[in-house]
Amino acid sequence: MITDEMILAELEQGRQEALQKFPHAAYRLTKVRFEINDRITYMGLCRWHDLRIVISRVFFKESLENLGDLRNTIRHEFAHMVSPPEEGHGKIWKKNAVILGAAPRRCGNLTVAAVTSYEGKCCNCGKTIRLTKVRYNKWRRGDGMYLCSRSCR
């Protein structure tokens, strides 16, 4: 299991690597703040103007096998931090991502389906089923009734 402390340590390591490879960006990089949340809409996010890098723990907390994906995501976000804000995932960002050791692609390998941990009960047979956060909240409020499979329909 990857803890918040491990994520913060990896973020700090990513900062040190970026400082070594982009010393001209030291003023920005030393001021970057880190945030960890539970969003499932992104693995990582660079808030360039706020000098903030955000990592979503839900993609990484399940297993130490995800440590490589975490490191790649951190390098990806630091590549944004040392690139111009209007660059997005363009040529300059790709070059910087490669320099930092990140895969120069827009999206990571982990899927939201792999990290959803919300469980409800089939309204027909009572079997435990996996639900998205929205469906789980509806189920808890009594606004949604979900079935486990076609056989319960």
N, C-alpha and C positions, 0 to 999 in steps of 0.2 A: 504494500500500500504506500502511495506517495502522500506525504503529509504537507501541510502548508509551510512548515519550516523547511522542508526539502525544496519546495517550489521557490521560496524566497532565496535560499542558498543558490539555486540554479540561476535565478534572476541576477543575483549579485555577480556570479561567475560570468554570466553573459555580458554584464556591464564591463567587467574587467577585460574580457576579450575584445569588446568593441572599443574600449579606450586604447588598447594596444594597437589595434589595426586602424583606428581613426582618431589619432591624437588631436587633429584639428577640430574635432567635435567634442573635446573634453568638457568645455563649458556646459554644453547641453547634457551630455551623458552623466555628468556628476550630479545634476539636478533632477534626473528622472526619478519619479516615485513609482512604487509598485503597488498593485492592488490585486487581490484574489477574490473571485466571486463564483457564483453557481449558475451563471448564464449558460444556456445550451445553444445560443445562436452564434457563438464564435468560440474558438479555442484560445485565441489571443487577440489583443487589440492594442494598437498604438494610438494614443491620444497626443499627437505631435504638438499641438498648441498648448496643451495642459502639462506637457512633459511627464506623461504618465503611461505606463505599460500595464495592461490588465490581462490576467490569465484566468481562465475558467477552470476551476479545480475538477469539475465533474468529468472532464475528458481524460484526466490523468490519475485520479485517486484510486481507481480500482486495482491497479497492478504496477509493479516495478517494471514490467515489460514496456510500459508506456513512457519510460524515462527518455528514450531516444526521441519520441514524438514531442515531449515537453521541451527538450533541448532545441530541437529544430524550430518549434514555435517561438521560443524565446529569441533565437537568432533571427528569425523572420521579422519579429517585431522591432528588434534593434536595428535591422536593416532599414526599416521605415524611419526610425528615429534619426539615422544619419543621412537619410535621403531628403530631398526637398519635399514639402508636404503635398504639392500638386502632382508628384511623381506616381503615386499609387503603386501599381505593380509593373511599372514601365522598365525601360532599359537601365536606367541608373539604379533603381531599386534591385533589379536582378543582379547587376554587377556587384552591388554591395552585399546582397544575400550570399552570393558565392564566396566573396572574400571572408564573410563571417562563418561560412560553413553550413549555411542553410540551403535546403533544396529551393531553387528559384521558381517556385510555383505558388499559385494563389491559395490553394486550400490544402488542409492536412488530410491525413488518412483515416482519422477516427470519425465514426458516424454518431449522430445523436441517438440512433436506435440502440447503439451499444452502451450508452451511458444512462438511459432512462432506468430509474430504479423505483418507479411508482407501481405499487401493486394494488389491485382491487379484486373483487370477487365476481364471478359470473353470476348473473341474477337468476339463472336457471338451475345450475348444478352446484354452485358454490365453490368451484375450482378457482384457485388463485390465477389471475391474469396480469400481464404487464400493461401499463397504461402510460400515455404521455402525461405531462404535468397538467395540461388543461383538462383532459378527460378524468384524471384522478381527482382534481378539485371538484369537477361536476359530480362525480360518483360520491365523494364525501358529503357534498351538500344534498344529495338525493336527487339532483337534476339530471343525472345520466344513468342509464342502465346498460350494461355491456355484457355480451355473451362471449364464451371462450372459444367457440368454433362453430362451424356450420352445423354440426350435429345438434347443437343446442338451439338452433333457430327454428 
